Amino acid sequence: MIPSSEDNATATPTVVINNLRFTYPGIDGHPPPGSKPLIQDFSLTLNPGHRCLLVGANGAGKTTILKILGGKHMVDQDMVRVMGRSAFHDTSLISSAQLCYLGGEWRREVAFAGFDVPIQMDISAEKMIYGVSGVDPQRRDELIKVLDVNLSWRLHKVSDGQRRRVQICMGLLKPFKVLLLDEITVDLDVLARADLLSFLKKDCEERGATIIYATHIFDGLESWPSHIVYVAHGKLQLAMPMDEVKKISKLSLMRTVESWLRKERDEARKVRKERKAKGLPEFEDQVDGTRVIGDPARPVNNGWAAGRLNSTVAGEENFVLSSNRVIRQ
């Protein structure tokens, strides 16, 4: 649990995670037998005004945690509470824009054409931004200025960074209480990123909003977060105010996080080496669709979409799902 500041000591927490445990389901909707949880024993409490930096190596579980908080995965209602409610079961959190999740890119899958195809429509940025109803004109104008959005941009002609600016602008038009950011600034240039972070910091200080920001880019972040959370292998390793982190480590934020990740990597390499020496599989069983070398193949729920030819059972190329079994076409 993150200690509260004096100003927020009596505030009602906006985000409460209590012993979160999560495993991606198999093809039958249940976790595969013997699979280990991707997220386990994870607890965290954030108060109004907190700006939390979520750090960890690739595959640590950061995106999964943010998606659970954003109501995209179902867990027990007592495990995750956002503003006192379950994000998955209480859809009014999202529809009212009190809870906002921004992650990934505007992409889609086109049947028999390709995956991760950028959303490219011959439509202006102005039409998209002004098409959002119930927006404060002053906030909209400020966001357009902060992100330096040209309203005449046509989305089928802009760059990835410009398209991202429009996405962020639309996502922040309505004032949020809790904002979840998953690598959302990766396509932005230095100026756009700095101005956006300043805007978000002001939102927290003036309106008491709470932000959880997962990123691998630490330039210019020294004074931005109020708290930092470090995740490794789906478990909480550290959660404390930035002031405390600075007392413990005299290094910069980037060097501090780098030292954590290097230590984690070295320990993981040591474990793999020991397992290999004992004749065991190099990696332990995963729950994200991969499997240990030598383990029997098992069906996994890797998503179903028109035209998708991803294998569901190892060694096969095209399967369809019936009501109670997998049938080879």
Residue pairs with C-beta under 8 A, 6 or more apart in sequence:
1 43
1 44
1 45
1 239
2 44
2 45
2 46
2 50
2 52
2 227
2 229
2 239
2 240
2 241
3 240
3 241
4 11
4 45
4 47
5 47
5 49
5 226
5 241
7 49
8 47
8 48
8 49
8 50
11 47
11 48
11 49
11 208
12 47
12 48
12 84
13 45
13 46
13 47
14 46
14 47
14 48
14 50
14 82
14 83
14 177
14 178
14 210
15 44
15 45
15 46
15 69
15 81
15 82
15 178
15 210
15 212
16 44
16 45
16 46
16 80
16 81
17 42
17 43
17 44
17 45
17 65
17 69
17 79
17 80
18 43
18 78
18 79
18 80
18 81
19 41
19 42
19 43
19 79
20 39
20 40
20 41
20 42
20 43
20 65
20 68
20 75
20 79
20 80
21 37
21 39
21 40
21 41
21 42
21 75
21 79
22 37
22 38
22 39
22 40
22 64
22 68
22 73
22 75
23 31
23 35
23 36
23 37
23 38
23 287
24 31
24 38
24 287
24 288
24 289
24 301
25 31
25 301
26 32
26 35
26 298
26 299
26 300
26 301
27 299
27 300
27 301
27 312
27 321
27 326
29 301
31 287
32 287
32 298
32 300
34 285
35 285
35 286
35 287
36 284
36 285
36 286
36 287
37 234
37 287
38 61
38 64
38 234
38 287
38 288
39 61
39 64
39 65
39 68
39 234
39 235
40 234
40 235
41 235
41 236
42 65
42 231
42 234
42 235
42 236
43 236
44 229
44 236
44 239
46 52
46 210
46 212
46 227
47 210
48 177
48 208
48 209
48 210
49 204
49 205
49 208
49 209
49 210
49 226
50 204
50 210
50 211
50 226
50 227
51 200
51 201
51 204
51 210
51 211
51 213
51 224
51 225
51 226
51 227
52 210
52 211
52 212
52 213
52 225
52 226
52 227
52 228
52 229
53 213
53 215
53 221
53 224
53 225
53 227
53 228
53 229
53 242
54 62
54 65
54 66
54 212
54 213
54 214
54 215
54 229
54 231
55 62
55 214
55 215
55 216
55 228
55 229
55 230
55 231
55 257
55 260
56 62
56 230
56 231
56 232
56 261
57 232
57 261
57 264
57 265
60 231
60 232
60 233
60 234
61 231
61 233
61 234
62 182
62 214
62 231
63 103
63 182
63 214
64 73
64 234
65 231
66 101
66 103
66 180
66 182
66 212
66 214
67 73
67 101
67 103
68 75
68 80
68 87
68 88
69 80
69 82
69 87
69 101
69 178
69 180
69 212
70 87
70 94
70 99
70 101
70 103
70 180
71 82
71 86
71 87
71 88
71 91
71 93
71 94
71 99
71 101
72 88
72 101
73 88
74 88
74 89
75 88
77 86
77 89
80 86
80 87
80 88
82 93
82 99
82 178
83 93
83 98
83 99
83 177
83 178
85 93
87 93
87 94
87 99
93 99
94 100
94 101
97 174
97 175
97 176
98 176
98 177
98 178
99 176
99 177
99 178
99 180
100 171
100 172
100 174
100 176
100 178
100 179
100 180
101 180
101 182
102 167
102 168
102 171
102 172
102 179
102 180
102 181
102 182
102 184
103 180
103 181
103 182
103 183
103 184
104 182
105 116
105 118
105 160
105 163
105 164
105 167
105 187
106 118
106 119
106 163
106 167
107 116
107 117
107 118
107 119
108 117
108 119
109 115
109 116
109 117
109 305
109 307
109 308
110 117
110 307
111 305
111 306
111 307
112 307
113 307
115 308
118 160
118 163
119 155
119 163
120 155
120 156
121 155
121 156
122 154
122 155
122 156
123 154
123 155
123 156
124 151
124 152
124 153
124 154
124 155
125 149
125 150
125 151
125 152
125 153
125 154
125 155
125 158
125 166
126 151
126 152
128 155
128 166
128 170
129 140
129 144
129 149
129 151
129 166
129 169
129 170
129 173
130 140
132 170
132 173
132 174
134 174
135 173
135 174
136 175
139 173
139 175
140 173
142 199
143 149
143 169
143 172
143 173
143 199
144 151
144 169
146 195
146 196
146 198
146 199
147 165
147 168
147 169
147 192
147 195
147 196
148 165
148 191
148 192
148 195
149 162
149 165
149 166
149 169
150 162
153 162
153 166
155 163
155 166
158 166
160 187
161 187
161 188
161 189
161 192
163 187
164 184
164 187
164 188
165 188
165 192
168 184
168 196
172 179
175 203
175 207
175 209
176 203
176 209
177 209
177 210
178 209
178 210
178 211
178 212
179 200
179 203
179 209
179 210
179 211
179 212
180 211
180 212
181 211
181 212
181 213
181 214
181 215
182 214
183 214
183 215
183 216
185 192
185 193
185 196
185 197
185 215
185 217
186 215
186 217
188 196
190 219
190 220
193 217
193 220
194 220
197 220
197 221
197 224
200 211
201 224
203 209
203 211
204 210
204 211
204 226
212 229
213 225
215 221
218 252
218 253
218 254
218 257
219 254
221 253
222 252
222 253
225 242
226 241
226 242
227 239
227 240
227 241
227 242
228 238
228 239
228 240
228 241
228 242
228 245
229 236
229 238
229 239
230 236
230 237
230 238
230 239
230 257
230 260
231 237
232 260
232 264
237 260
238 260
245 256
249 255
249 256
249 259
251 259
272 282
272 283
275 281
275 282
276 282
281 292
281 293
281 294
281 295
282 293
283 290
283 292
283 293
284 292
285 291
285 292
285 295
286 292
289 300
289 302
291 297
291 298
291 314
297 313
297 314
297 315
298 313
299 312
299 313
299 326
300 312
302 310
302 312
303 310
304 321
309 317
309 318
311 317
311 319
312 319
312 321
312 326
313 319
313 326
316 328
318 328
318 329
319 326
319 327
319 328
319 329
320 326
320 327
320 329
